[in-house]
Amino acid sequence: MRIICVAGARPNFVKIAPLVREMRQMAGLEPLLVHTGQHYDEGLSGQLFRDLEIPAPDFNLEVGSASHAVQTAEVMRRLEPVLISTRPDLVLVVGDVNSTVAAALTAVKLGIRVAHVEAGLRSFDRTMPEEINRVVTDAIADLLFVTEESGRDNLLREGIAADKIHFVGNVMIDALLAFRPHWQSSPVFDRLGLHGNESYAVLTLHRPSNVDEPAKLTKLLDALQDVARHIPIIFPVHPRVRARLGMQQEPTREVEALSAGKGIAYLDPLGYLDFIALMSRARLVLTDSGGIQEETTILGVPCLTLRENTERPATVTWGTNRVIGTDPSRIVHEALEVLKHPLRPSTPPPLWDGQVARRIVKVLAEFGSRG
């Protein structure tokens, strides 16, 4: 059974790594990896492949950055001849980025079956491009692998047949647990001069709704600067945010902020292992990322989500996540409150146990044997 595995953005690679590894160990499965090139920055792509020991992709579409329409169209245009030449039995897509929906559409129009890993998540906010990608991909997929119980409920409510849905857990956690010894020994603390029990917070921002409008981004950073008067904030800067901030050269303010014990330390993007290591010892993480909500849940680190909603409610129910929106005064209040009274996890969400890839691949093998 030949399976084309498509990934294009940083969180996709974290999910695809355990899946490709597990497929290669299963007799009768032949995985081929397609990198769409949606994320091509060294910090967002190249370093991640090395950190997670992902094999070199069999195909790299090199689509690069573009508008949603152009990027989606380019993935479809460049993927179609790959699918025609390789004649796969199944195309597996992960997550909710443009590469996900583009690959699913291309496959289904060629009569190739589609599996979607991380299906059923819903923010119920149609202004989010990712929400559109999720809904469309789920509607045309043949196999839908669900990370949390809300996903199954959402799919059933949308009329997806129950026999297509498989509640397997969160494959992103497989990578986090499998590489624990590697990120626990990361040298990032020495590089940043964090040798003892220094307190710090970690920040990530990348969603267009937060960073594309200069006035909103400025208000967010002003609020975070208020928080940083109480605890230094480590901010690995996403390329799209770097452009908005007019950072033409490498950030240079990290040493000053960390040595002074306050302020925002602007860093270049970090590799997966370094970033997980930093989060694991943080007193607080502030983010607009979906995957980080999940990782902090397993790490037991308090997380404040700078959005009005989340498609991952399990991180609130079971984990350490709180969705607080983007009002500057609330951000400051919630951050200071969490520093005084940290959020504590209960138990991990069901099936977030490091065995998810094994469950998915078993279903794929059974699906293939049925023809």
TIKEVO-345994 format. One record per residue: x, y, z of N, C-alpha, C in turn. Coordinates in steps of 0.2 Angstrom, whole numbers, padded with zeros to 4 digits, always signed. Layout:
N
XYZXYZXYZ
...
END
This chain:
371
+0004-0006+0000+0000+0000+0000+0004+0006+0000
+0004+0010-0005+0008+0016-0006+0004+0022-0003
+0007+0025+0001+0004+0031+0005+0008+0037+0004
+0006+0042+0001+0009+0049+0000+0007+0053+0006
+0012+0055+0010+0011+0059+0016+0013+0066+0014
+0009+0071+0015+0010+0078+0013+0010+0082+0020
+0016+0086+0020+0017+0091+0025+0020+0097+0022
+0018+0103+0025+0021+0109+0022+0023+0114+0027
+0020+0114+0034+0022+0119+0039+0024+0116+0045
+0027+0120+0049+0031+0117+0055+0027+0112+0059
+0021+0114+0061+0017+0109+0065+0015+0103+0061
+0015+0103+0055+0014+0097+0051+0019+0092+0052
+0025+0095+0052+0031+0090+0052+0032+0087+0059
+0030+0090+0064+0030+0087+0071+0025+0081+0071
+0019+0082+0067+0014+0076+0067+0016+0071+0062
+0020+0073+0056+0021+0068+0051+0027+0063+0053
+0032+0066+0058+0038+0062+0059+0036+0055+0062
+0032+0055+0068+0031+0048+0070+0027+0044+0066
+0023+0047+0061+0019+0043+0057+0023+0039+0051
+0028+0043+0048+0032+0040+0043+0037+0035+0047
+0039+0036+0053+0043+0031+0056+0039+0025+0057
+0033+0025+0059+0029+0020+0061+0027+0016+0054
+0026+0020+0049+0024+0016+0043+0030+0012+0040
+0036+0015+0041+0042+0011+0038+0043+0005+0042
+0040+0004+0048+0041-0002+0052+0035-0007+0050
+0030-0005+0047+0025-0009+0045+0025-0013+0038
+0026-0019+0038+0026-0023+0032+0020-0021+0028
+0021-0020+0021+0016-0019+0017+0014-0012+0016
+0017-0007+0019+0016+0000+0018+0022+0003+0015
+0021+0007+0010+0027+0011+0007+0025+0019+0008
+0028+0022+0013+0026+0029+0013+0031+0033+0009
+0028+0038+0006+0032+0043+0002+0031+0050+0005
+0036+0054+0006+0035+0060+0010+0035+0066+0004
+0030+0070+0004+0030+0076+0000+0030+0082+0005
+0035+0086+0004+0036+0093+0007+0034+0098+0002
+0028+0102+0004+0026+0106-0001+0030+0113-0001
+0034+0114+0004+0038+0120+0004+0034+0126+0006
+0028+0125+0010+0024+0131+0012+0028+0134+0018
+0032+0131+0022+0037+0134+0026+0044+0131+0024
+0048+0136+0022+0054+0135+0019+0060+0138+0023
+0058+0142+0028+0063+0145+0032+0067+0140+0036
+0074+0141+0036+0078+0136+0040+0076+0134+0047
+0074+0140+0050+0071+0139+0057+0065+0135+0058
+0061+0136+0053+0054+0133+0053+0054+0126+0049
+0059+0125+0045+0058+0118+0041+0065+0114+0042
+0070+0117+0040+0076+0113+0039+0079+0110+0046
+0079+0115+0051+0081+0112+0058+0076+0107+0061
+0070+0108+0059+0065+0103+0062+0066+0096+0059
+0067+0096+0053+0069+0089+0050+0075+0086+0053
+0080+0090+0055+0085+0087+0059+0084+0085+0066
+0080+0089+0069+0078+0088+0076+0074+0082+0077
+0069+0081+0072+0065+0075+0073+0067+0069+0069
+0073+0070+0066+0075+0064+0062+0071+0062+0056
+0068+0067+0053+0063+0065+0047+0068+0064+0041
+0066+0059+0038+0070+0058+0031+0069+0063+0026
+0074+0064+0022+0073+0069+0017+0067+0067+0013
+0063+0073+0011+0057+0071+0007+0058+0068+0000
+0054+0064-0002+0054+0061-0008+0053+0066-0014
+0049+0071-0012+0047+0076-0017+0047+0083-0013
+0049+0088-0015+0049+0095-0012+0046+0100-0018
+0040+0102-0016+0036+0106-0021+0038+0113-0021
+0042+0115-0016+0045+0122-0016+0040+0128-0018
+0034+0128-0015+0029+0133-0017+0030+0139-0014
+0033+0140-0008+0035+0146-0005+0029+0150-0002
+0030+0156+0000+0025+0161+0002+0021+0164-0003
+0015+0165-0002+0010+0168-0007+0004+0169-0003
-0001+0172-0007-0008+0173-0004-0011+0166-0003
-0017+0166+0001-0020+0159+0002-0022+0156-0005
-0025+0160-0010-0027+0157-0016-0021+0155-0020
-0016+0159-0021-0010+0157-0025-0006+0151-0022
-0005+0151-0015-0002+0145-0012-0006+0139-0013
-0012+0139-0011-0016+0133-0012-0016+0130-0019
-0017+0135-0024-0017+0133-0031-0010+0130-0033
-0004+0133-0031+0002+0131-0032+0003+0123-0030
+0001+0122-0024+0002+0115-0021-0002+0111-0025
-0008+0112-0027-0012+0108-0032-0009+0107-0038
-0006+0112-0041-0003+0112-0048+0003+0107-0048
+0007+0108-0042+0013+0104-0042+0013+0097-0039
+0007+0096-0035+0006+0090-0033+0003+0085-0038
-0001+0087-0042-0005+0083-0046+0000+0078-0051
+0005+0081-0054+0009+0076-0058+0013+0071-0053
+0014+0073-0047+0017+0068-0042+0013+0062-0041
+0006+0064-0040+0001+0059-0038+0000+0055-0045
+0000+0058-0050-0001+0054-0057+0005+0049-0058
+0011+0051-0056+0017+0047-0058+0018+0042-0053
+0016+0043-0046+0017+0038-0041+0011+0033-0040
+0005+0035-0042-0001+0031-0041-0002+0028-0034
-0002+0033-0029-0003+0030-0022-0010+0027-0021
-0010+0023-0016-0017+0020-0014-0021+0025-0009
-0017+0030-0006-0020+0034-0001-0015+0040-0001
-0018+0046+0000-0015+0052+0002-0016+0054+0009
-0011+0055+0013-0012+0057+0020-0010+0064+0022
-0015+0068+0024-0013+0075+0026-0014+0076+0033
-0011+0081+0036-0011+0082+0043-0013+0090+0044
-0016+0091+0050-0017+0098+0052-0022+0102+0048
-0021+0108+0047-0026+0113+0044-0023+0119+0040
-0017+0118+0037-0014+0123+0033-0016+0123+0026
-0014+0127+0022-0016+0127+0015-0014+0121+0011
-0008+0118+0013-0005+0112+0010-0010+0106+0012
-0013+0106+0017-0018+0101+0019-0024+0101+0015
-0027+0106+0014-0033+0106+0010-0032+0106+0002
-0026+0108+0000-0024+0108-0007-0022+0101-0009
-0019+0097-0004-0017+0090-0006-0023+0086-0006
-0028+0087-0001-0034+0083-0001-0038+0084-0007
-0039+0090-0009-0043+0092-0015-0040+0089-0021
-0033+0089-0022-0030+0086-0028-0031+0079-0028
-0030+0075-0022-0031+0068-0022-0038+0066-0024
-0043+0069-0021-0050+0067-0022-0052+0068-0029
-0049+0073-0032-0051+0074-0039-0048+0069-0044
-0043+0066-0041-0040+0060-0045-0042+0054-0043
-0047+0053-0039-0050+0047-0037-0046+0043-0032
-0041+0047-0028-0037+0044-0023-0040+0045-0016
-0040+0040-0012-0043+0041-0006-0038+0045-0001
-0042+0048+0004-0038+0053+0008-0039+0052+0015
-0034+0052+0019-0034+0051+0026-0032+0058+0030
-0036+0060+0034-0035+0067+0038-0033+0066+0045
-0027+0067+0047-0025+0067+0054-0026+0073+0057
-0029+0073+0063-0031+0079+0067-0038+0082+0064
-0042+0077+0063-0049+0079+0060-0054+0082+0065
-0059+0085+0063-0064+0087+0068-0063+0093+0072
-0057+0096+0073-0057+0102+0077-0060+0108+0074
-0064+0111+0078-0068+0117+0076-0067+0123+0081
-0065+0129+0078-0066+0135+0082-0072+0138+0081
-0076+0136+0076-0083+0139+0074-0082+0147+0072
-0076+0148+0070-0074+0155+0068-0072+0155+0060
-0077+0156+0056-0076+0155+0049-0071+0161+0046
-0069+0166+0050-0064+0171+0048-0057+0168+0048
-0056+0162+0052-0050+0159+0052-0049+0155+0046
-0044+0156+0042-0042+0152+0036-0042+0145+0038
-0039+0143+0043-0038+0136+0045-0045+0133+0046
-0050+0137+0049-0056+0133+0050-0059+0131+0043
-0058+0135+0038-0061+0133+0031-0057+0127+0029
-0051+0127+0030-0047+0121+0028-0049+0115+0031
-0050+0115+0038-0052+0110+0042-0059+0107+0039
-0064+0111+0038-0071+0109+0036-0070+0106+0029
-0067+0109+0025-0067+0106+0018-0063+0100+0018
-0057+0099+0021-0054+0093+0021-0058+0087+0024
-0061+0089+0030-0065+0083+0033-0071+0081+0029
-0074+0086+0025-0079+0084+0021-0078+0079+0015
-0071+0079+0013-0070+0075+0007-0065+0069+0009
-0063+0068+0015-0059+0063+0018-0062+0056+0018
-0059+0051+0017-0061+0044+0018-0060+0041+0025
-0055+0044+0028-0053+0042+0035-0051+0048+0039
-0054+0048+0045-0054+0055+0049-0051+0052+0056
-0045+0054+0057-0042+0053+0064-0042+0059+0069
-0046+0057+0074-0048+0062+0079-0043+0063+0085
-0041+0069+0087-0037+0069+0093-0040+0070+0099
-0046+0072+0099-0050+0073+0106-0057+0072+0104
-0061+0071+0110-0068+0069+0109-0072+0074+0106
-0071+0080+0106-0075+0086+0103-0074+0085+0096
-0069+0082+0093-0068+0081+0086-0073+0076+0083
-0074+0071+0087-0079+0066+0084-0086+0069+0085
-0087+0072+0090-0094+0075+0091-0095+0080+0085
-0090+0084+0083-0091+0089+0078-0092+0086+0071
-0089+0081+0070-0089+0077+0063-0096+0074+0063
-0098+0070+0068-0105+0067+0068-0110+0072+0067
-0110+0078+0070-0115+0083+0069-0115+0086+0062
-0109+0086+0059-0109+0088+0052-0111+0083+0047
-0113+0077+0049-0115+0072+0045-0110+0067+0042
-0104+0067+0045-0099+0062+0043-0101+0055+0046
-0100+0050+0042-0102+0043+0044-0098+0041+0049
-0101+0038+0054-0097+0036+0060-0091+0031+0059
-0092+0027+0054-0087+0022+0052-0081+0025+0049
-0081+0031+0047-0075+0035+0044-0071+0038+0050
-0074+0038+0056-0070+0042+0061-0067+0037+0066
-0061+0039+0067-0057+0035+0072-0053+0039+0077
-0056+0038+0084-0053+0042+0089-0046+0039+0091
-0041+0042+0090-0034+0039+0091-0030+0043+0096
-0031+0049+0097-0027+0053+0101-0023+0058+0097
-0018+0061+0100-0014+0067+0097-0007+0065+0095
-0006+0064+0089+0000+0061+0087+0006+0066+0088
+0004+0073+0089+0009+0078+0090+0013+0076+0097
+0009+0073+0102+0012+0071+0108+0017+0065+0107
+0016+0061+0102+0021+0056+0101+0028+0059+0100
+0028+0064+0096+0035+0067+0095+0038+0070+0102
+0034+0073+0105+0036+0077+0111+0039+0071+0116
+0035+0066+0117+0037+0061+0122+0043+0057+0119
+0043+0055+0113+0049+0051+0110+0055+0055+0111
+0055+0061+0110+0061+0065+0110+0063+0069+0116
+0059+0067+0122+0061+0070+0128+0068+0070+0130
+0072+0064+0129+0079+0065+0131+0083+0070+0127
+0081+0071+0121+0084+0076+0117+0083+0083+0119
+0077+0085+0120+0075+0092+0122+0077+0093+0129
+0077+0088+0133+0079+0089+0140+0087+0091+0141
+0091+0088+0136+0098+0090+0136+0100+0096+0131
+0095+0099+0129+0096+0105+0124+0101+0110+0127
+0105+0113+0123+0110+0118+0125+0107+0125+0125
+0101+0125+0124+0098+0132+0123+0099+0136+0129
+0099+0133+0135+0099+0137+0141+0106+0140+0142
+0111+0137+0140+0118+0139+0140+0119+0145+0135
+0116+0144+0130+0116+0149+0124+0113+0156+0127
+0108+0155+0130+0104+0161+0133+0106+0164+0140
+0111+0160+0143+0113+0162+0149+0108+0160+0155
+0104+0155+0154+0099+0153+0159+0102+0147+0162
+0106+0148+0167+0110+0143+0170+0106+0140+0176
+0102+0144+0180+0100+0142+0186+0092+0141+0186
+0089+0144+0191+0081+0143+0191+0078+0150+0189
+0081+0153+0184+0078+0160+0182+0071+0159+0180
+0067+0164+0182+0060+0164+0179+0060+0167+0173
+0056+0164+0168+0054+0168+0162+0048+0165+0159
+0045+0169+0154+0039+0167+0151+0041+0166+0143
+0037+0163+0139+0038+0162+0132+0033+0164+0128
+0034+0168+0123+0029+0171+0119+0029+0168+0112
+0024+0167+0108+0024+0166+0101+0018+0169+0098
+0019+0172+0093+0013+0176+0089+0014+0174+0081
+0009+0173+0078+0010+0172+0071+0003+0173+0067
-0003+0172+0070-0009+0172+0067-0010+0179+0063
-0012+0179+0057-0014+0185+0054-0018+0190+0058
-0023+0187+0061-0028+0192+0065-0024+0195+0070
-0018+0193+0073-0015+0196+0078-0009+0201+0075
-0006+0199+0070+0000+0202+0068+0000+0206+0061
-0005+0205+0057-0005+0208+0051-0007+0216+0051
-0011+0217+0056-0013+0224+0057-0008+0228+0062
-0004+0233+0060+0001+0236+0064-0002+0238+0071
-0008+0242+0070-0010+0245+0077-0012+0239+0082
-0014+0233+0080-0016+0228+0084-0010+0225+0087
-0005+0224+0083+0002+0221+0085+0005+0225+0090
+0005+0232+0089+0008+0236+0093+0005+0236+0100
-0002+0236+0100-0006+0235+0107-0004+0229+0110
-0004+0223+0107-0002+0217+0110+0005+0217+0113
+0010+0220+0109+0017+0220+0112+0018+0225+0117
+0014+0231+0117+0014+0235+0123+0011+0232+0129
+0006+0228+0129+0003+0224+0134+0008+0219+0137
+0011+0216+0132+0016+0211+0134+0023+0214+0137
+0024+0220+0135+0030+0224+0138+0028+0225+0145
+0022+0227+0147+0019+0228+0154+0020+0221+0158
+0019+0216+0155+0020+0209+0158+0027+0208+0159
+0031+0210+0154+0039+0209+0155+0042+0213+0160
+0039+0218+0163+0041+0222+0169+0042+0217+0175
+0038+0212+0175+0038+0207+0180+0042+0201+0179
+0042+0199+0173+0046+0193+0171+0048+0193+0164
+0054+0192+0163+0057+0192+0156+0053+0187+0151
+0052+0190+0145+0048+0186+0140+0053+0184+0134
+0053+0178+0133+0057+0175+0127+0053+0175+0121
+0054+0178+0116+0050+0179+0110+0054+0177+0104
+0053+0170+0102+0056+0168+0095+0052+0171+0090
+0054+0175+0085+0050+0179+0081+0049+0176+0074
+0043+0174+0073+0041+0171+0067+0043+0176+0061
+0045+0173+0055+0046+0177+0049+0041+0182+0048
+0035+0181+0048+0030+0186+0046+0029+0191+0051
+0031+0190+0057+0031+0195+0062+0037+0199+0062
+0043+0196+0060+0049+0200+0059+0048+0205+0053
+0044+0203+0048+0043+0208+0043+0038+0214+0045
+0033+0212+0049+0029+0217+0052+0033+0222+0056
+0037+0220+0060+0041+0224+0065+0047+0227+0062
+0048+0226+0055+0053+0229+0052+0060+0227+0054
+0061+0221+0056+0067+0218+0058+0071+0215+0052
+0076+0219+0049+0079+0217+0044+0085+0212+0045
+0088+0214+0051+0094+0210+0053+0092+0205+0059
+0096+0201+0061+0095+0196+0067+0093+0200+0073
+0088+0198+0077+0087+0201+0083+0093+0202+0088
+0094+0207+0091+0100+0208+0095+0098+0210+0103
+0092+0209+0105+0090+0212+0111+0090+0206+0117
+0091+0200+0115+0089+0195+0119+0094+0195+0126
+0100+0196+0125+0105+0196+0130+0103+0201+0135
+0102+0207+0133+0100+0213+0138+0094+0211+0142
+0089+0209+0138+0082+0207+0142+0083+0202+0147
+0087+0197+0145+0087+0191+0150+0092+0193+0156
+0098+0196+0154+0102+0198+0160+0099+0203+0164
+0095+0207+0162+0092+0212+0166+0086+0209+0170
+0084+0203+0168+0078+0200+0172+0071+0203+0170
+0071+0207+0165+0065+0210+0163+0065+0212+0155
+0059+0213+0152+0059+0215+0145+0058+0209+0141
+0057+0211+0134+0056+0205+0130+0062+0204+0126
+0064+0198+0126+0070+0195+0122+0068+0193+0115
+0070+0196+0110+0068+0194+0103+0073+0190+0101
+0071+0184+0099+0076+0179+0096+0074+0177+0089
+0079+0174+0086+0077+0170+0079+0073+0164+0081
+0069+0162+0076+0066+0155+0077+0070+0150+0079
+0067+0146+0084+0071+0141+0087+0069+0134+0084
+0074+0129+0084+0072+0122+0082+0067+0119+0087
+0065+0114+0085+0060+0110+0089+0062+0108+0096
+0068+0105+0096+0071+0103+0103+0072+0109+0107
+0075+0114+0105+0076+0120+0109+0070+0123+0111
+0065+0124+0107+0059+0127+0109+0055+0123+0114
+0055+0117+0113+0051+0112+0118+0055+0113+0125
+0061+0113+0125+0065+0114+0131+0064+0120+0135
+0064+0126+0131+0062+0132+0134+0055+0132+0137
+0050+0129+0133+0043+0129+0136+0043+0125+0142
+0047+0120+0142+0046+0115+0148+0048+0118+0155
+0052+0123+0155+0054+0126+0161+0051+0133+0162
+0047+0135+0157+0044+0142+0158+0039+0142+0164
+0038+0148+0167+0033+0149+0171+0026+0150+0168
+0027+0153+0162+0021+0154+0158+0022+0155+0151
+0017+0152+0147+0018+0153+0139+0012+0157+0137
+0013+0162+0133+0008+0166+0129+0008+0164+0122
+0003+0163+0119+0003+0160+0112-0004+0161+0108
-0003+0161+0101-0009+0161+0097-0009+0154+0093
-0005+0150+0095-0004+0143+0091-0008+0138+0094
-0011+0134+0090-0015+0128+0092-0010+0123+0095
-0005+0121+0092-0001+0116+0094+0003+0117+0101
+0004+0123+0102+0008+0125+0108+0003+0124+0114
-0004+0125+0113-0009+0124+0118-0009+0116+0120
-0007+0112+0115-0007+0105+0116-0001+0103+0120
+0005+0106+0118+0011+0104+0121+0012+0106+0128
+0009+0112+0129+0010+0115+0136+0005+0110+0141
+0000+0108+0138-0005+0103+0142-0001+0097+0144
+0003+0094+0140+0007+0088+0142+0013+0090+0146
+0016+0096+0145+0022+0098+0149+0020+0101+0156
+0013+0102+0157+0011+0105+0163+0012+0112+0164
+0013+0116+0159+0015+0123+0159+0009+0127+0158
+0008+0132+0162+0002+0137+0161+0003+0140+0155
-0003+0140+0151-0003+0143+0144-0009+0148+0144
-0008+0154+0141-0013+0159+0140-0014+0160+0132
-0019+0158+0130-0020+0159+0122-0023+0165+0120
-0019+0169+0116-0021+0176+0114-0026+0176+0108
-0031+0173+0109-0037+0172+0104-0043+0172+0107
-0049+0173+0103-0055+0173+0106-0059+0166+0107
-0055+0161+0104-0058+0155+0104-0052+0150+0103
-0054+0143+0104-0049+0138+0103-0053+0132+0099
-0050+0129+0095-0052+0123+0092-0050+0117+0096
-0046+0118+0101-0044+0112+0105-0046+0113+0112
-0053+0112+0114-0055+0112+0120-0052+0108+0125
-0050+0102+0123-0047+0097+0128-0041+0101+0132
-0038+0106+0129-0032+0109+0132-0035+0113+0138
-0041+0115+0138-0044+0119+0143-0047+0114+0148
-0050+0109+0146-0054+0104+0150-0049+0100+0154
-0044+0098+0151-0039+0093+0154-0032+0096+0156
-0031+0102+0152-0024+0104+0153-0023+0111+0157
-0018+0115+0155-0016+0121+0158-0018+0127+0154
-0022+0126+0149-0023+0132+0144-0029+0136+0147
-0029+0143+0146-0035+0147+0147-0035+0152+0141
-0041+0152+0137-0042+0157+0132-0044+0164+0134
-0040+0169+0133-0041+0175+0136-0042+0181+0131
-0042+0180+0124-0043+0185+0120-0037+0190+0119
-0038+0195+0116-0032+0200+0114-0033+0207+0117
-0038+0208+0122-0038+0214+0126-0032+0215+0130
-0029+0221+0129-0022+0222+0132-0023+0222+0140
-0028+0225+0142-0028+0225+0150-0030+0218+0153
-0034+0214+0149-0035+0207+0151-0028+0203+0151
-0024+0204+0146-0018+0200+0145-0014+0201+0151
-0013+0208+0153-0009+0209+0159-0012+0206+0165
-0018+0207+0166-0021+0205+0172-0021+0197+0173
-0022+0193+0167-0022+0186+0167-0015+0184+0168
-0010+0187+0165-0003+0185+0166-0001+0185+0173
-0002+0191+0176+0000+0192+0183-0003+0187+0187
-0010+0186+0186-0014+0181+0190-0011+0174+0190
-0009+0172+0184-0006+0165+0183+0001+0165+0186
+0005+0170+0186+0011+0170+0189+0010+0169+0197
+0005+0172+0200+0004+0171+0207+0001+0165+0208
-0004+0162+0204-0008+0156+0205-0008+0152+0199
-0002+0148+0198-0001+0144+0192-0007+0139+0191
-0009+0138+0184-0014+0133+0182-0011+0127+0183
-0014+0122+0186-0011+0115+0186-0015+0110+0182
-0012+0106+0179-0015+0101+0175-0019+0095+0179
-0024+0092+0176-0027+0087+0180-0023+0080+0177
-0026+0077+0173-0023+0071+0169-0022+0072+0162
-0018+0069+0158-0018+0070+0151-0024+0069+0148
-0026+0072+0142-0032+0070+0139-0032+0063+0136
-0037+0060+0136-0038+0052+0134-0034+0051+0127
-0029+0046+0127-0025+0043+0122-0020+0048+0120
-0018+0053+0124-0012+0057+0122-0006+0054+0126
-0004+0048+0123+0000+0043+0127+0006+0041+0123
+0008+0044+0118+0014+0042+0114+0013+0036+0109
+0007+0034+0109+0006+0028+0105+0001+0029+0099
+0000+0035+0098-0005+0037+0093-0003+0035+0086
+0003+0036+0084+0005+0034+0077+0004+0027+0076
+0005+0023+0081+0004+0015+0080-0003+0014+0079
-0008+0017+0082-0015+0016+0081-0017+0018+0074
-0014+0024+0072-0016+0027+0065-0014+0022+0060
-0007+0020+0061-0005+0015+0055-0008+0009+0055
-0010+0006+0061-0014+0000+0061-0021+0001+0057
-0024+0006+0058-0030+0008+0054-0029+0008+0047
-0023+0012+0045-0022+0012+0038-0020+0005+0035
-0017+0001+0038-0015-0006+0036-0022-0010+0035
-0026-0009+0040-0033-0013+0039-0037-0010+0033
-0037-0003+0033-0040+0000+0027-0038-0002+0020
-0031-0003+0020-0028-0005+0014-0030-0012+0012
-0030-0016+0017-0031-0023+0016-0038-0025+0013
-0043-0020+0015-0050-0020+0012-0051-0018+0005
-0045-0015+0002-0046-0012-0004-0049-0006-0005
END
